[in-house]
Amino acid sequence: MTKRIAVLASGRGSNFQAVIEAIAAGRILAVCVALITDNPNAYAIERAEKAGVPVLVLDYTLFPSKGAYEHALFVAMQQQKADLFVLAGYMRILGTAIVQAFPQKIVNIHPALLPSFTGLHAQQQALQYGVRVAGCTVHFVDENLDCGPIILQKCVPVLKDDDEDSLAERILIEEHKCYPEAIRLFCEDRLKITGRNVRIR
Ligand code: GRF
């Protein structure tokens, strides 16, 4: 059955684009019911409009508190009746209430091979650490940052002249393949979570 997907993004939205293209190409059996963004200037909004995806802007700066914003976001998410929420460069940490309200229904992509290099500037952290291999991880979202059960990972080499931008660019190419693939598996009901482990059926 066709799944309902809602995407949360704060910026450029290239992963969002990869997902909507995979849906349009019939590779993911889903409909993207909304783009929800905390940033009225997010380029992701233009991408949504071009693709005919409804946009919901919850401008974080217009809310009196983080709690008020989170409540509005919670209500907006509930209204989507989505089977899956896709965090695609959503730059805020989801509150516990939201994470607990949608168990195993929120996924994220992180530009590092988790559990290494959580949080911001993951690619820079990888370079500073001196790893030879970097990559990206698609995972379910739990209460801890970049920590839920891992669905897919892809790796790329770190080259000797890499800087943050060049490494980020190489990882992004893999992100754009990995995220639609993980979402496809979810939409085909092929992911079975047992504790920290995700089995692909
Ligand atoms: C990606 O590198 C993603 O892994 C991270 O934020 C970045 C978002 O890029 N979570 P985009 O907005 O999808 O282009």
Residues whose N, C-alpha, C, O or C-beta is under 5 A from the ligand:
A	BS01	GRF	G11 R12 G13 S14 N15 F16 A88 G89 I109 H110 P111
